[in-house]
């Protein structure tokens, strides 16, 4: 498919986010509800994308189909198949074949690494190739401060941004932010795909991760922690909960890990010494029910 329209500067300063009204990302279908009455609802698209690194086929991902170049780049980066200092000579996308090919100056061969893979807890069955612990053991994240005033402003902006999630549900969203300013919003059927799209965008645009915050609607699992650490981002925030291994890995890597961030509430289970509590909670709004990220169903 051709690249969906980019919505820029329309909502709280996003540099990039998909247009939730783009008909190529969701469609309207009619069924019946619990009363037997007719109901129309939006459902998200799901398409295969096969990713190649040079001449080597790596994986076929199920995705909504937007930003295939970012997804291919980010996936390869987060699998450590593409190095941050690699020279990428091109990213070719064939819409008819649903294939994205990332080409580099360096000769690559990851046949042995690809034999060792772990099916992660990511939606849509994410996969991590190679040694899961390598990135954690070698992590050198910056000691970045997080102000609670930034956190509350940021989560409010994200939860009131028009999105495909609010339009159709059944999808995850990820946001890259700086202090209280959201920069890039990506969505996909698997949270790992949304993460990889942002990693690809950062690589292509040469964005430093040192002072960034990563926000996800998904659970804070080992996979989410590993990918955030590999991207070099020091702060990970979710409106959802944690897994025990995700917390353990975050603590080993020195990642600030915040979950259950809704309205006035949040829980920090790693890096809490970097949080500056500068926001008076009396002036923080609770999350509005209409802005909770649930799939919308149109009823008469």
C-alpha positions in Angstrom: 0.0 0.0 0.0 1.1 3.6 -0.4 2.2 5.4 2.7 -0.8 6.7 4.7 -1.2 10.4 5.1 0.9 11.9 7.9 -0.9 14.2 10.3 1.6 16.8 11.4 1.2 19.6 13.9 -2.6 19.1 14.3 -2.7 17.7 17.8 -0.3 18.8 20.5 2.7 19.1 18.3 3.2 15.5 17.0 5.8 15.4 14.3 4.4 12.1 12.9 1.2 10.1 13.6 -1.1 8.1 11.3 -4.5 9.6 10.4 -7.1 7.4 12.2 -9.6 8.2 9.5 -7.4 6.8 6.8 -9.7 4.2 5.1 -6.6 2.0 4.3 -6.0 1.4 8.0 -9.5 0.3 9.1 -12.9 -0.5 7.6 -16.5 -0.4 8.7 -18.4 -3.7 9.1 -21.9 -4.5 10.1 -23.1 -7.2 12.5 -25.5 -7.6 15.5 -25.0 -6.8 19.1 -26.2 -8.7 22.3 -29.8 -7.5 21.6 -29.9 -8.9 18.1 -30.0 -5.4 16.7 -27.8 -4.3 13.8 -24.6 -2.5 14.7 -21.7 -1.0 12.7 -18.2 -0.9 14.0 -14.7 -0.2 12.8 -12.1 -3.0 12.5 -8.4 -2.6 11.9 -6.6 -4.0 8.9 -4.0 -6.7 9.2 -1.5 -7.5 6.4 1.7 -9.5 6.1 5.0 -7.7 5.6 8.1 -9.8 4.8 11.4 -8.2 5.9 14.7 -8.8 4.2 18.1 -7.7 5.2 20.1 -7.5 2.0 19.4 -10.9 0.4 18.4 -12.7 3.6 14.7 -13.2 4.5 14.3 -12.5 8.2 10.7 -12.5 9.2 7.1 -12.0 8.1 5.2 -9.6 10.4 1.5 -9.1 10.6 0.9 -5.3 10.6 -1.7 -2.7 9.7 0.5 -1.8 6.8 1.5 1.8 7.4 5.2 2.9 7.5 6.7 -0.4 6.3 10.1 1.2 5.9 10.2 2.3 9.5 9.0 -1.1 10.7 11.6 -3.0 8.7 14.4 -0.7 9.9 13.2 -0.8 13.5 12.7 -4.5 13.6 16.3 -5.2 12.4 17.7 -2.6 14.8 15.9 -4.1 17.8 17.0 -7.6 16.8 20.7 -6.3 16.6 20.8 -7.4 13.0 21.2 -3.8 11.9 23.8 -1.8 13.8 23.3 1.9 14.8 26.4 2.9 12.9 25.5 0.9 9.7 25.2 2.7 6.5 21.8 1.9 5.0 22.0 2.4 1.2 18.3 1.9 0.7 14.9 0.6 2.0 12.9 -0.8 -0.9 9.2 -1.6 -0.4 7.1 -3.5 -2.9 3.4 -3.0 -2.3 2.3 -5.9 -4.6 4.7 -8.4 -2.9 4.3 -6.9 0.6 8.1 -7.0 0.9 10.5 -4.5 2.5 14.2 -4.9 1.8 16.8 -3.0 3.8 20.1 -2.7 2.0 23.4 -2.0 3.8 27.1 -1.5 2.8 28.1 -4.2 5.3 27.8 -7.8 4.3 25.4 -9.6 6.6 24.6 -13.2 7.5 22.5 -14.0 10.5 21.6 -17.6 9.6 22.9 -19.0 12.9 21.4 -16.3 15.0 18.0 -16.8 13.5 18.0 -20.4 14.6 17.9 -19.2 18.2 14.7 -17.5 18.7 12.2 -16.8 21.5 8.5 -16.3 21.0 7.8 -13.4 23.3 4.6 -12.4 25.2 4.1 -9.6 22.6 0.6 -9.4 21.0 0.7 -11.1 17.6 3.5 -13.3 18.9 6.6 -11.2 18.8 10.0 -12.9 18.2 13.4 -12.0 19.6 16.4 -13.6 17.9 19.6 -14.4 19.6 20.7 -13.8 23.3 17.9 -12.1 25.2 20.2 -10.9 28.0 23.0 -9.4 25.9 21.4 -6.0 25.6 20.6 -5.9 29.4 24.0 -6.9 30.5 25.7 -4.2 28.2 23.1 -1.5 28.9 24.5 2.1 29.5 21.4 4.2 29.9 21.7 7.9 30.9 20.6 8.9 34.3 17.7 11.0 33.0 15.3 12.9 35.4 11.6 12.5 35.0 9.3 15.2 36.4 5.8 14.2 37.4 4.5 17.4 35.8 5.8 16.1 32.5 4.3 12.7 33.0 0.8 14.0 33.8 0.8 16.5 30.9 2.1 13.8 28.5 -0.4 11.1 29.4 -3.3 13.6 29.1 -2.2 14.7 25.7 -1.8 11.1 24.5 -5.1 9.9 25.8 -7.0 12.8 24.2 -5.3 12.4 20.8 -7.5 11.0 18.0 -6.2 7.6 17.2 -7.0 4.3 15.4 -7.3 2.7 18.9 -10.2 5.0 19.8 -11.7 4.5 16.4 -11.5 0.7 16.1 -9.8 -0.9 19.2 -7.8 -4.1 18.8 -4.5 -2.2 18.4 -1.7 -0.9 20.5 -0.2 2.6 20.5 3.4 3.8 21.2 4.6 7.3 21.6 8.1 8.9 21.7 8.2 12.0 23.8 10.6 14.6 25.1 9.7 15.9 28.5 6.0 16.6 28.2 5.9 16.9 24.4 4.8 13.9 22.3 6.8 13.7 19.1 5.8 10.5 17.2 2.8 8.3 17.6 2.7 4.8 16.0 0.0 2.1 16.2 -0.2 -1.5 15.2 -1.9 -4.8 16.0 1.2 -5.9 17.9 2.9 -3.6 20.3 6.3 -4.8 19.2 5.5 -3.5 15.6 4.6 -0.1 17.0 7.9 0.0 19.0 9.9 -1.0 15.9 8.3 1.7 13.7 9.5 4.3 16.2 12.9 2.7 16.3 13.1 2.9 12.5 12.0 6.6 12.5 14.6 7.5 15.1 17.3 5.7 13.1 16.3 7.4 9.8 16.0 10.8 11.3 19.1 10.4 13.5 17.2 11.2 16.8 19.1 10.9 20.0 17.4 8.7 22.6 19.2 10.1 25.7 16.5 12.6 26.8 13.4 10.7 25.5 10.4 9.0 27.1 8.8 6.0 25.6 5.1 5.4 26.2 3.1 2.3 25.4 -0.5 1.1 25.9 0.8 -2.4 26.2 2.0 -4.4 29.2 5.5 -3.9 30.5 6.9 -7.3 29.6 10.5 -8.5 29.2 10.2 -7.9 25.4 9.1 -4.3 25.9 11.9 -3.6 28.4 14.6 -5.2 26.1 13.5 -3.2 23.1 13.4 0.1 25.0 16.9 -0.6 26.4 18.2 -1.5 23.0 16.9 1.8 21.6 18.8 3.6 24.4 15.7 5.3 25.8 16.0 5.7 29.6 12.3 6.0 30.6 9.5 3.6 29.8 5.9 4.4 30.7 2.7 2.4 30.3 -1.0 2.7 31.2 -0.9 -1.1 31.7 0.8 -3.4 34.2 4.0 -5.3 34.7 5.5 -8.7 34.5 8.0 -9.8 37.1 10.7 -10.5 34.6 10.1 -7.1 32.9 10.7 -5.4 36.3 13.8 -7.5 37.0 15.3 -6.7 33.6 14.5 -3.0 34.0 16.3 -2.9 37.3 19.4 -4.6 35.9 19.5 -2.2 33.0 18.9 1.0 35.0 15.7 1.7 33.1 13.0 3.9 34.8 9.9 1.8 34.6 6.4 3.3 35.3 3.1 1.4 34.9 -0.6 1.8 35.5 -0.3 5.5 34.5 -3.9 6.6 34.4 -5.2 10.0 35.6 -3.4 10.9 38.9 -2.1 7.4 39.4 1.1 5.6 38.5 3.4 3.0 40.0 7.2 3.1 39.5 9.0 -0.2 40.0 12.5 0.8 38.7 14.4 4.0 38.6 12.2 5.7 41.2 15.2 7.7 42.5 15.1 9.7 39.2 11.6 10.9 39.6 11.0 14.5 40.7 7.6 14.9 42.3 7.0 18.5 41.3 3.2 18.2 40.5 0.5 19.1 43.0 -2.0 16.3 42.6 -4.9 18.6 43.5 -4.5 20.1 40.0 -4.3 16.8 38.1 -7.5 15.6 36.4 -8.7 12.1 36.6 -8.9 10.3 33.3 -12.2 10.9 31.5 -14.2 7.8 30.6 -14.6 9.0 27.0 -10.9 9.2 26.6 -10.1 5.7 27.9 -8.6 3.8 25.1 -11.4 1.4 24.1 -12.7 0.4 20.7 -15.7 2.5 19.7 -18.9 1.0 18.6 -21.5 3.2 16.8 -25.1 2.6 18.0 -28.3 4.3 17.0 
